[in-house]
Amino acid sequence: MSRISVRGFAVASATAVTTVGAVVGVAAGNEPASVGNTEAAAADATIADIPAGAQAQVQTASLTQQADDQSTQADTAALKSAQESARKAAAETAQSKKEAADEAKAKKEADAREKKTLAASRSSSRDLGDLVGKSSYTIAETQAMARQMMAGDQFQCFSNIVDHESGWNYKATNAGSGAYGLVQALPGSKMSSAGSDWQTNPATQIKWGLNYMNDRYGSPCGAWSFWQANSWY
């Protein structure tokens, strides 16, 4: 072993070296050396300068110190690992709670929209029911039916066509062609697919006319665009 290595043993295990030096001095009949002198001597000593028994004690002290250092490092690493695991677990829990809260909020809003739509539909059905079944209908009543039976942005287009075709007279008849009703179905009997009361019920005529416009032109506004270009639809 080199002198540098022995110096390292001596410095790393100062307490053990001091104790050994004192024991060696007493055994030789000398006065016990001071702590400072013993440590200095140990630092400058070679392995050959230290008795065999003392060498073992010095090495044991050094290994013990190393083991203590390694244990401390292991404890520190374990603590950091536990802290990181706890941090990740807390973050995952917080994210899960946030996702659950967002999902619950979205569901609540969807339920509220559904209830609102259902309520509006029921109200519209009641209003329409109040109008249907009469012996005669005014233009205002017939237009109210139409508003309730189609999207708001389509009513004006539908109304424009009906204005030109029948003037909102659900009994309008074209003497030359035989076209009948609000939308001037040709022949009028076509509207029986929407209801047997097609001759007397504006709601049945509106239903048939709306289906016709949607099927052939995509919407009442599509039908109105074609009518403007051709004066028929």
KAFENJO-V956521 format. One record per backbone hydrogen bond with DSSP energy under -1.0 kcal/mol. NH is the residue of the N-H (numbers start at 0). CO is the residue of the C=O. E is the energy in kcal/mol with one decimal. If there is no record, write none. Layout:
NH_CO_E + NH_CO_E
This chain:
5_1_-1.9 + 6_2_-2.3 + 7_3_-1.8 + 8_4_-2.1 + 9_5_-2.5 + 10_6_-2.7 + 11_7_-2.7 + 12_8_-1.5 + 16_12_-2.3 + 17_13_-2.4 + 18_14_-2.0 + 19_15_-2.4 + 20_16_-2.8 + 21_17_-1.9 + 22_18_-2.0 + 23_19_-2.7 + 24_20_-2.1 + 25_21_-1.9 + 26_22_-2.3 + 27_23_-1.4 + 28_25_-1.4 + 29_24_-2.5 + 37_33_-2.5 + 38_34_-2.4 + 39_35_-2.1 + 40_36_-2.4 + 41_37_-2.4 + 42_38_-2.1 + 43_39_-1.5 + 48_45_-1.1 + 54_50_-2.3 + 55_51_-1.7 + 56_52_-1.5 + 57_53_-2.6 + 58_54_-2.7 + 59_55_-2.4 + 60_56_-2.4 + 61_57_-2.1 + 62_58_-2.6 + 63_59_-2.4 + 64_60_-2.1 + 65_61_-2.4 + 66_62_-2.6 + 67_63_-2.4 + 68_64_-2.4 + 69_65_-2.7 + 70_66_-2.4 + 71_67_-2.3 + 72_68_-2.5 + 73_69_-2.5 + 74_70_-2.4 + 75_71_-2.3 + 76_72_-2.5 + 77_73_-2.5 + 78_74_-2.2 + 79_75_-2.3 + 80_76_-2.4 + 81_77_-2.4 + 82_78_-2.4 + 83_79_-2.5 + 84_80_-2.4 + 85_81_-2.2 + 86_82_-2.1 + 87_83_-2.5 + 88_84_-2.5 + 89_85_-2.2 + 90_86_-2.3 + 91_87_-2.6 + 92_88_-2.3 + 93_89_-2.3 + 94_90_-2.3 + 95_91_-2.5 + 96_92_-2.3 + 97_93_-2.2 + 98_94_-2.6 + 99_95_-2.4 + 100_96_-2.3 + 101_97_-2.7 + 102_98_-2.5 + 103_99_-2.4 + 104_100_-2.3 + 105_101_-2.6 + 106_102_-2.3 + 107_103_-2.3 + 108_104_-2.4 + 109_105_-2.5 + 110_106_-2.7 + 111_107_-2.1 + 112_108_-2.4 + 113_109_-2.5 + 114_110_-2.5 + 115_111_-2.2 + 116_112_-2.7 + 117_113_-2.7 + 118_114_-2.5 + 119_115_-2.3 + 120_116_-2.5 + 121_117_-2.6 + 122_118_-2.4 + 123_119_-2.5 + 124_120_-2.6 + 125_121_-2.3 + 126_122_-2.5 + 127_123_-2.7 + 128_124_-2.4 + 129_125_-1.7 + 131_127_-2.1 + 141_137_-2.3 + 142_138_-2.6 + 143_139_-2.0 + 144_140_-1.8 + 145_141_-1.9 + 146_142_-2.3 + 147_143_-1.6 + 148_144_-1.1 + 153_150_-1.9 + 157_153_-2.2 + 158_154_-3.2 + 159_155_-2.3 + 160_156_-1.8 + 161_157_-2.4 + 162_158_-2.8 + 163_159_-1.6 + 164_160_-2.4 + 165_161_-2.8 + 166_161_-1.9 + 171_168_-1.8 + 173_178_-2.7 + 177_173_-2.6 + 179_184_-2.1 + 180_171_-2.4 + 184_179_-2.0 + 189_186_-1.7 + 190_187_-1.9 + 191_188_-2.1 + 192_189_-1.7 + 193_190_-1.7 + 199_196_-1.3 + 200_196_-2.0 + 204_200_-1.6 + 205_201_-2.8 + 206_202_-2.4 + 207_203_-2.3 + 208_204_-2.8 + 209_205_-2.8 + 210_206_-2.1 + 211_207_-2.4 + 212_208_-2.4 + 213_209_-2.4 + 214_210_-2.6 + 215_211_-2.5 + 216_212_-2.4 + 217_213_-1.0 + 222_218_-2.1 + 223_219_-2.4 + 224_220_-2.0 + 225_221_-1.7 + 226_222_-2.4 + 227_223_-2.5 + 228_224_-1.2 + 229_225_-1.7 + 230_226_-3.8
